[in-house]
Amino acid sequence: MQTTKPETAQQRPTGARMALLMLLYFIKIGAFTFGSGWSIIAQMEREFVDERGWMTKSDLLELIAVGKSLPGIMVANITLLFGYQMAGVLGGICAAIGLCIPAVVTLTIVTAIYDAIKDNYWVWSALKGVQCAVAPIIGGAAISLGKDALTSAMPIIICAIAFVLCYFTSISNLTLVVAGVVIALVWMGVSEHGHA
């Protein structure tokens, strides 16, 4: 299987052309990605990190951290931040609109015919198949991004504690993110003070 060679910074489009590409790429991602926001992030990683080289995994992880910390829909926040980083304000707007267009069109059609398909066995079976296919996509993205994030003892410990708290308690995601930031800052402060 032939892989795409990542583009250099000089080859990467800029300005309005990049903003238009953000619109088109995110229409494609929005149209062919099923499941949660994490499956969209997996597609972003493949498209923009692995194939095009427009961003590193660590840069994408930073966008995810910021996007999850902000109010609103995580994947919309990340998409907007990504588009902004690629092509400024216009790029952010185009990326967010591009991601939303397929969902709006699909939901409009589904809403119009919902009564006719809601009890259809074949539709139900197809949706079950989509759910089964989405799980490994999300898992693959988590493993791939985790390799870059979990590079030392401190992030691994924070991740393990956050996972346990997230899975076994009702603590909000925002609380976990803020706690992770505080723990990392304290840890780094103690480490720096110890080396001083």
Salt bridges, closest charged atoms under 4 A:
GLU7 OE2 - ARG52 NH1 3.18
GLU45 OE2 - LYS57 NZ 3.54
GLU47 OE1 - LYS28 NZ 2.90
GLU47 OE2 - ARG52 NE 3.06
GLU51 OE2 - ARG46 NE 3.77
ASP115 OD1 - LYS118 NZ 3.94
